[in-house]
Amino acid sequence: MRLFDMNQPKIFDATGWLLLFAVVFAFDSAASADWKERVLYSFQGLPNDGSYPAGGVVFDHAGNLYGATTDGGANNCPGIAQCGTVFQLQAPAQKGGAWTENLLYVFKGVNSNDGNTPVGGVIFDQAGNLYGTTAYGGTGNCMLFGSRVGCGTVYEMTPPKQKGGAWTETVLHSFQSGKDGYFPWGDLTFGSAGNLYGATQYGGGYGSCNAPYYQYCGTVFKLSKPKTKGGKWREQVLQSFAGGKDGANPNGGLVLDSKGAIYGTTYFGGNQTGECDGGDGGTGCGTVFAVMPPNTKGGKWVEKVLLRFSGLDGGNPSAGVIFGTKEDLYCTTVGGGGGNFPSGTVVQLVAHSNGTWTEHMLHSFQDGNDGGEPRGGVIFDPKNDLYGTATGGGTVGGGTLFRLQLTEGSRSFVAIYDFTGAPDGFYPVGNLIFGAQSGGSGAIFGTTLYGGVGKACNGGCGTVFDAVP
């Protein structure tokens, strides 16, 4: 059974929403022809390659791309989970040339006390090491369908000392469930002091979310950097979610402000009644939250719910948040919004001096030409235009790449590319990045969960793509 076939909140969710307020925007369908997309690599799956990229990709200083796949690499990981990989795509020597994939690591799974099944991308530190999470594996005693699958890990990938050598993987933390986390999801984030921050979908010791398969409603955690080289990283749970009016199942991709406060989203929780009855943990369309650092050393972190989605304004955010130029927050939701067939939103939260936040729905998807059900986050370009992907909609329902231009008093939305499936990508879910490797600073890079020319996977094993105006 694949990860996404299980009773998970990310892929299968109901969207039945009503209009809260009208959004003024212009839709320009003709502009999509101005962008050109190219598949840089199609994953091939077993027996020799990864499949289903777990998040977006990141660049190194040489212009190579790195990421992780949920599946593939090997099929000997026990239980229902998959092994998964960490990969490098080496940039071509000449413009327009082919990218070359190198498998940096194949996860070994719980029987080796190693992680398996990444459900997030990777990030670099200043020394060139990679960090990420695996949903399963490690030393934890978490059980699923009668098998020990582990509770997930945080791992580090260290580059070789000599060019062409092998990368080295080290498990920095194995989650144990209970009051600790279980099932880490999404990307990690570095703080200014070099500590790592992330989220787990379950664990934490509070609430009832997706029982009996998974326990509790998730955590925000911190891994403190060791004081001496080679020392042990120390984990601290900063927030345990309880569901109900609190959030449930946080998504990772956290951001920190200048004072050390942590911001993110939860996929469920936040609302006891209304449009999202019957979700994971009983109810809830999801939340945007902040976790505030203590005033004194060793004190308790304090959570503040900034927004509880109602379904009318959006529902079930699947990615984290980003900051705007004025430290306002932006995110997407998989469901909710307005119109006859609402299928997700792009949302802005504006902070006020009195500590309150105001929500603005910037776009409501209609599951038509504009796309639908955005599961990745959004990014800003230098002109302060927003870009993102939607997993559905477009010409053949394969998802879209979109741009949302924000000017004073008006918004202009356009689907700039429609994914069409094999040999093209299908179902884009990871976060995007900008880069100049394809012939201009406006080039966008990302991944699709399915599609491409890989024959080992039903619907394709996924792709890495770029798009240029």
Rosetta blueprint (number, residue, H / E / L):
1 M L
2 R L
3 L H
4 F H
5 D H
6 M L
7 N L
8 Q L
9 P L
10 K L
11 I L
12 F L
13 D L
14 A L
15 T L
16 G L
17 W L
18 L L
19 L L
20 L L
21 F L
22 A L
23 V L
24 V L
25 F L
26 A E
27 F E
28 D L
29 S H
30 A H
31 A H
32 S H
33 A H
34 D H
35 W L
36 K E
37 E E
38 R E
39 V E
40 L E
41 Y E
42 S E
43 F L
44 Q L
45 G L
46 L L
47 P L
48 N L
49 D L
50 G E
51 S E
52 Y E
53 P E
54 A L
55 G L
56 G L
57 V L
58 V E
59 F E
60 D L
61 H L
62 A L
63 G L
64 N L
65 L E
66 Y E
67 G E
68 A E
69 T E
70 T E
71 D E
72 G E
73 G L
74 A L
75 N L
76 N L
77 C L
78 P L
79 G L
80 I L
81 A L
82 Q L
83 C L
84 G L
85 T E
86 V E
87 F E
88 Q E
89 L E
90 Q E
91 A L
92 P L
93 A L
94 Q L
95 K L
96 G L
97 G L
98 A L
99 W L
100 T E
101 E E
102 N E
103 L E
104 L E
105 Y E
106 V E
107 F L
108 K L
109 G L
110 V H
111 N H
112 S H
113 N L
114 D L
115 G E
116 N E
117 T L
118 P L
119 V L
120 G L
121 G L
122 V L
123 I E
124 F E
125 D L
126 Q L
127 A L
128 G L
129 N L
130 L E
131 Y E
132 G E
133 T E
134 T E
135 A L
136 Y E
137 G E
138 G L
139 T L
140 G L
141 N L
142 C L
143 M E
144 L E
145 F L
146 G L
147 S E
148 R E
149 V L
150 G E
151 C L
152 G L
153 T E
154 V E
155 Y E
156 E E
157 M E
158 T E
159 P L
160 P L
161 K L
162 Q L
163 K L
164 G L
165 G L
166 A L
167 W L
168 T E
169 E E
170 T E
171 V E
172 L E
173 H E
174 S E
175 F L
176 Q L
177 S L
178 G L
179 K L
180 D L
181 G E
182 Y E
183 F E
184 P E
185 W L
186 G L
187 D L
188 L L
189 T E
190 F E
191 G L
192 S L
193 A L
194 G L
195 N L
196 L E
197 Y E
198 G E
199 A E
200 T E
201 Q E
202 Y E
203 G E
204 G L
205 G L
206 Y L
207 G L
208 S L
209 C L
210 N L
211 A L
212 P L
213 Y L
214 Y L
215 Q L
216 Y L
217 C L
218 G L
219 T E
220 V E
221 F E
222 K E
223 L E
224 S E
225 K L
226 P L
227 K L
228 T L
229 K L
230 G L
231 G L
232 K L
233 W L
234 R E
235 E E
236 Q E
237 V E
238 L E
239 Q E
240 S E
241 F L
242 A L
243 G L
244 G L
245 K L
246 D L
247 G E
248 A E
249 N E
250 P E
251 N L
252 G L
253 G L
254 L L
255 V E
256 L E
257 D L
258 S L
259 K L
260 G L
261 A L
262 I E
263 Y E
264 G E
265 T E
266 T E
267 Y E
268 F E
269 G E
270 G L
271 N L
272 Q L
273 T L
274 G L
275 E L
276 C L
277 D L
278 G L
279 G L
280 D L
281 G L
282 G L
283 T L
284 G L
285 C L
286 G L
287 T E
288 V E
289 F E
290 A E
291 V E
292 M E
293 P L
294 P L
295 N L
296 T L
297 K L
298 G L
299 G L
300 K L
301 W L
302 V E
303 E E
304 K E
305 V E
306 L E
307 L E
308 R E
309 F L
310 S L
311 G L
312 L L
313 D L
314 G L
315 G E
316 N L
317 P L
318 S L
319 A L
320 G L
321 V L
322 I E
323 F E
324 G L
325 T L
326 K L
327 E L
328 D L
329 L E
330 Y E
331 C E
332 T E
333 T E
334 V L
335 G E
336 G L
337 G L
338 G L
339 G L
340 N L
341 F L
342 P L
343 S L
344 G L
345 T E
346 V E
347 V E
348 Q E
349 L E
350 V E
351 A E
352 H L
353 S L
354 N L
355 G L
356 T L
357 W E
358 T E
359 E E
360 H E
361 M E
362 L E
363 H E
364 S E
365 F L
366 Q L
367 D L
368 G E
369 N L
370 D L
371 G E
372 G E
373 E L
374 P L
375 R L
376 G L
377 G L
378 V E
379 I E
380 F E
381 D L
382 P L
383 K L
384 N L
385 D L
386 L E
387 Y E
388 G E
389 T E
390 A E
391 T L
392 G E
393 G L
394 G L
395 T L
396 V L
397 G L
398 G L
399 G L
400 T E
401 L E
402 F E
403 R E
404 L E
405 Q E
406 L E
407 T E
408 E L
409 G L
410 S E
411 R E
412 S E
413 F E
414 V E
415 A E
416 I E
417 Y E
418 D E
419 F L
420 T L
421 G L
422 A L
423 P L
424 D L
425 G E
426 F E
427 Y E
428 P E
429 V L
430 G L
431 N L
432 L L
433 I E
434 F E
435 G E
436 A L
437 Q L
438 S L
439 G L
440 G L
441 S L
442 G L
443 A E
444 I E
445 F E
446 G E
447 T E
448 T E
449 L E
450 Y E
451 G E
452 G L
453 V L
454 G L
455 K L
456 A L
457 C L
458 N L
459 G L
460 G L
461 C L
462 G L
463 T E
464 V E
465 F E
466 D E
467 A E
468 V E
469 P L
